[in-house]
Amino acid sequence: MARKKKRAVEQYTYLSVRVDEYSAHVSASLNHEACDPRQYNDKVRIYQFGSTLEIQGICTYPDDRMNEKYRITVHGQQSGEGNLDARLADYHIRDEDGLPKYRKLRGQSVPVYDIPNGLGLLQKERGTRDWNGWIWVPEQTVAQMLTLIATIRPLYVRIDERKIERTHWIRGLTLQTTDPADE
């Protein structure tokens, strides 16, 4: 008799982190791949731009994670890079013949999708109460965060966390002026 596959345990949590420190890096340069004949490719971009924002703070909610330290790195990506411009159709599962898969739901055929688990990951540092996380967002989002973080205090980060077995995913991250624990 075939054994049923055990379904992964999922848990959703909203975290509130009070921002204590931040650092930012913004760069512009010629792409090193465009300058090296061994790397030539028609799709290589000539210019390379980057922005990174690192936010550090202390968790204020939920109570079981209160006073844990969080360091979240927000990486800016140029439009067209990675999967930030992806649509639902890009995650439609295909069968061995390359045809889109469907399943029956209440008598109707519905598509089967395999969407990402999140924008990035959270990892706990072993032996401490510190967490590190990273996400990738469009560069304009990093620019808006930099504007907000440089002008307003206090600031808070709301993290929408999804835990699947032992992996913690960041499903959403919001930089805001009000404490998410009060919402």
C-alpha positions as CSV (number, residue, x, y, z in Angstrom):
1,M,0.0,0.0,0.0
2,A,1.3,3.4,-1.0
3,R,2.0,5.8,1.9
4,K,0.4,9.2,1.8
5,K,2.8,12.1,1.5
6,K,3.0,14.1,4.7
7,R,2.0,17.7,4.1
8,A,4.5,20.3,5.3
9,V,3.4,22.2,8.4
10,E,3.0,26.0,7.7
11,Q,2.8,28.8,10.2
12,Y,2.1,32.5,9.5
13,T,3.4,35.2,11.8
14,Y,3.4,39.0,11.7
15,L,6.5,40.6,13.3
16,S,6.9,44.1,14.4
17,V,10.5,45.4,14.5
18,R,11.5,48.9,15.9
19,V,14.3,50.3,13.6
20,D,17.4,51.3,15.6
21,E,20.0,51.6,12.9
22,Y,20.4,51.5,9.2
23,S,23.1,51.7,6.5
24,A,22.8,52.2,2.8
25,H,24.9,51.6,-0.3
26,V,24.1,53.0,-3.7
27,S,26.3,52.4,-6.7
28,A,26.7,53.1,-10.4
29,S,29.3,51.6,-12.7
30,L,30.2,50.1,-16.0
31,N,29.3,46.4,-16.0
32,H,32.5,44.4,-15.7
33,E,31.1,41.8,-18.0
34,A,30.7,44.4,-20.8
35,C,34.4,45.3,-20.5
36,D,35.7,41.7,-20.8
37,P,35.7,40.1,-24.3
38,R,35.4,36.7,-22.7
39,Q,32.1,37.7,-21.2
40,Y,30.6,39.3,-24.3
41,N,26.9,38.5,-24.8
42,D,24.3,40.6,-26.6
43,K,22.1,40.6,-23.5
44,V,24.8,42.0,-21.1
45,R,23.9,45.4,-19.8
46,I,26.5,48.1,-20.2
47,Y,25.8,49.9,-17.0
48,Q,25.3,48.4,-13.6
49,F,23.3,50.1,-10.8
50,G,22.7,48.9,-7.4
51,S,21.2,49.9,-4.1
52,T,21.2,48.1,-0.7
53,L,19.6,49.1,2.5
54,E,20.4,47.3,5.8
55,I,17.9,47.8,8.6
56,Q,18.6,46.7,12.2
57,G,16.2,46.7,15.0
58,I,14.5,44.9,18.0
59,C,11.3,42.9,17.7
60,T,8.4,44.3,19.7
61,Y,5.7,41.8,18.7
62,P,4.8,38.9,19.1
63,D,5.6,38.4,22.8
64,D,7.5,35.1,22.3
65,R,10.0,36.9,20.0
66,M,10.2,40.2,21.9
67,N,13.7,41.7,22.2
68,E,15.2,39.5,19.4
69,K,17.5,41.4,17.1
70,Y,16.7,41.6,13.4
71,R,19.0,42.6,10.5
72,I,17.2,42.8,7.2
73,T,19.1,43.6,4.0
74,V,16.9,45.0,1.2
75,H,18.6,44.6,-2.2
76,G,17.4,46.7,-5.1
77,Q,17.1,45.0,-8.5
78,Q,16.9,46.7,-11.9
79,S,13.7,46.1,-13.8
80,G,13.9,43.0,-16.0
81,E,16.4,41.2,-13.7
82,G,15.4,38.2,-11.6
83,N,11.8,37.3,-11.3
84,L,10.3,40.6,-9.9
85,D,8.4,41.2,-13.2
86,A,7.0,37.6,-13.2
87,R,3.3,37.0,-13.8
88,L,1.2,34.1,-12.5
89,A,1.4,32.4,-15.9
90,D,5.2,32.2,-15.4
91,Y,4.5,29.8,-12.5
92,H,2.0,27.6,-14.2
93,I,3.2,24.0,-13.7
94,R,3.8,22.0,-16.8
95,D,3.6,18.2,-17.3
96,E,6.3,16.0,-18.9
97,D,5.1,17.1,-22.4
98,G,5.4,20.8,-21.6
99,L,1.6,21.3,-21.4
100,P,0.1,23.4,-18.6
101,K,-1.4,21.3,-15.8
102,Y,-4.9,21.6,-14.5
103,R,-6.9,20.0,-11.7
104,K,-10.6,19.6,-11.0
105,L,-12.1,21.8,-8.3
106,R,-15.9,21.6,-7.8
107,G,-16.3,20.3,-11.4
108,Q,-14.2,23.0,-13.0
109,S,-10.7,22.9,-14.4
110,V,-8.4,25.3,-12.6
111,P,-4.7,25.9,-13.3
112,V,-2.0,24.5,-11.0
113,Y,0.6,27.0,-10.0
114,D,3.9,26.8,-8.0
115,I,4.4,30.3,-6.8
116,P,7.4,31.4,-4.8
117,N,7.3,31.0,-1.0
118,G,8.4,34.6,-0.4
119,L,10.5,37.6,-1.4
120,G,13.4,36.4,0.7
121,L,14.5,34.4,3.8
122,L,15.0,34.8,7.5
123,Q,17.6,32.8,9.3
124,K,18.3,32.6,13.0
125,E,21.9,32.8,14.1
126,R,22.7,29.6,16.0
127,G,23.1,30.1,19.7
128,T,21.8,33.7,19.8
129,R,18.5,35.5,19.6
130,D,19.6,37.3,16.4
131,W,17.9,36.9,13.0
132,N,19.3,37.9,9.5
133,G,17.0,38.3,6.5
134,W,17.3,39.5,2.9
135,I,14.8,40.3,0.2
136,W,15.0,41.6,-3.4
137,V,12.8,44.5,-4.5
138,P,12.7,47.0,-7.4
139,E,15.3,49.7,-7.0
140,Q,12.5,52.4,-6.8
141,T,11.3,50.6,-3.6
142,V,14.7,50.9,-2.0
143,A,14.8,54.6,-3.0
144,Q,11.4,55.2,-1.3
145,M,12.6,53.4,1.8
146,L,15.7,55.5,2.0
147,T,13.6,58.7,1.8
148,L,11.4,57.5,4.6
149,I,14.2,56.2,6.8
150,A,16.3,59.3,6.6
151,T,13.5,61.7,7.6
152,I,11.2,60.1,10.1
153,R,11.8,58.6,13.6
154,P,10.7,56.3,15.1
155,L,10.2,53.8,12.3
156,Y,9.0,50.2,12.3
157,V,9.3,47.2,10.0
158,R,6.4,44.8,9.7
159,I,7.5,41.4,8.5
160,D,5.0,38.9,7.1
161,E,6.6,35.6,7.9
162,R,5.7,32.2,6.6
163,K,7.4,29.2,8.2
164,I,7.4,25.9,6.3
165,E,9.0,23.2,8.4
166,R,12.2,24.8,9.5
167,T,12.5,27.5,6.8
168,H,11.4,31.0,7.5
169,W,10.3,33.0,4.4
170,I,9.6,36.8,4.2
171,R,6.3,37.1,2.4
172,G,6.1,40.8,2.9
173,L,8.0,43.6,4.4
174,T,6.6,47.1,5.2
175,L,8.6,50.1,6.5
176,Q,6.1,52.3,8.3
177,T,5.8,55.1,10.8
178,T,3.4,53.4,13.2
179,D,4.0,50.3,15.3
180,P,2.4,47.3,13.6
181,A,1.8,45.8,17.1
182,D,-0.8,48.5,17.7
183,E,-2.7,47.7,14.5
